[in-house]
């Protein structure tokens, strides 16, 4: 995923965002944020990916590993960030929610010193997913 910040006049930002939308799959586009004071400039934040992005579970897993924002925080924040990323990543595409759940949990729990109860919960979830 590519994170883009546009900064300029309303006309410049609008023109640039149109070009980006033509050439990339736009996952999220913010409303314009006006600069402070009497500035004529504003900012727009865009999450995008190349048109040939890998929309598979492996592509999702690689996207998690390469995004520095998602990797920050404690285990709960990582899990929440991973799930929000999945929502944008698989937008308008059917997906097995249990697969996403397992990938998000694996990602969040990686390199974490977990209590035994958390490890048991993860194994329980994996077993439940296989039964569904």
N, C-alpha and C positions, 0 to 999 in steps of 0.2 A: 504494500500500500504506500502511496505517495501522499505526503501532507504538503499542501500548497498554501501560501499566504499571499494574497493579492493586496497591494497597497497603492492607492492613487485616487484620482477623481472618480466620481460616480460613473462617468462615461468610460473611462479607461478600465475600471474594474469590470464593468458590464461587458465591454468588448473582449477583454481577456478571458472572462469566465465562459463566454460563448465558444471561444476557440478551444478551451480546455474540455468543455462538454462534448464538442465534436470529435476530439481525438482520444479521450479517455472515458472509462466508465466511472462516473462520478458517484461515489458512495454517500457523500454528505456534503452539503454546502451551507455555510452559515448565512445568517442575515448580515447586512453591512453594519459594521461598527464604526461610528464616527470618531475621528481623532479628537483629542481634547481641545478646548478653546474654540477659536473661530476658524480652525483649519478647514480647508475645502476637501481634504482627503478622508478616505475611509478604508477599512480593511475587511476582507472576506476570507474565510478559512475554508479550504476544500480538502476532502479526503477523496483520493482517486486511485485508480489502478489502470494498468495498460489494458487495452482491449483484448489482449490475448492472455489475460491472467488465468492461472490455474484454479478453476472453481471446484476442485476436489477437496476431500478431507486432508490429503497430504499438502495441498496448496495452502489450506487454512492453517495447518500446523506450522508450516514454514513462515507464513505471515506473522504468526504469534511470536515466533523466535526472533524475527528480524525487526520488530517494532519496539523501540526503546520506551515509549510511553506505557505500553501494556506490561512490560517487564518490571516497572517500578512499583513499589509499595509492598505491603504485607500480603500474606496468602489470600486473604479475603478480597483485597483490592485487585490482585492479579486475576482471581477467578471472575470477579465482576467485569473487569476490563476485557477479559477473553470472551465472555458471553456477549458483551456489547459489540465487540469486533465481529463475532459470528453473525449477529443480526444484520450488520451492514454487508458483510462479506457474501452471505448467501441470500441477499435481498431478492425477492421474487423467484426463488428457486427452492423446490422441495428438498428437504434434508432430514435425516434421521436425528432427532433431538438427543437421543441417547449417545450417539457417536460424538456429537458436539459436547455434551456434558462430560464424557470421559476425557476428551482432548483438553477441555478447559480445566478440569480437575488435575490431570497429569501436569499440565503447564504450570498451574498455580502451586502445586505441591513439589515441583522439582526443586531440589536443593534446600528444601525446608526440613527442619528438625521437627517431625510431627509426633504428637502423642499417639499412643497405641489406639485410642478411640477413633482418631481421625483416619488412621491406616485401616482400621476395621470397617469404617464407614465407606471408604473408597472401594474396598473389596466387595462389600455388600452391594454397592451401586453397580459394580462390574457384573456381579452375578445376576442382578435384577435385569440389567440390560440384555444379557444373553437369553433370558427367559421370555422377553417381550417379543 
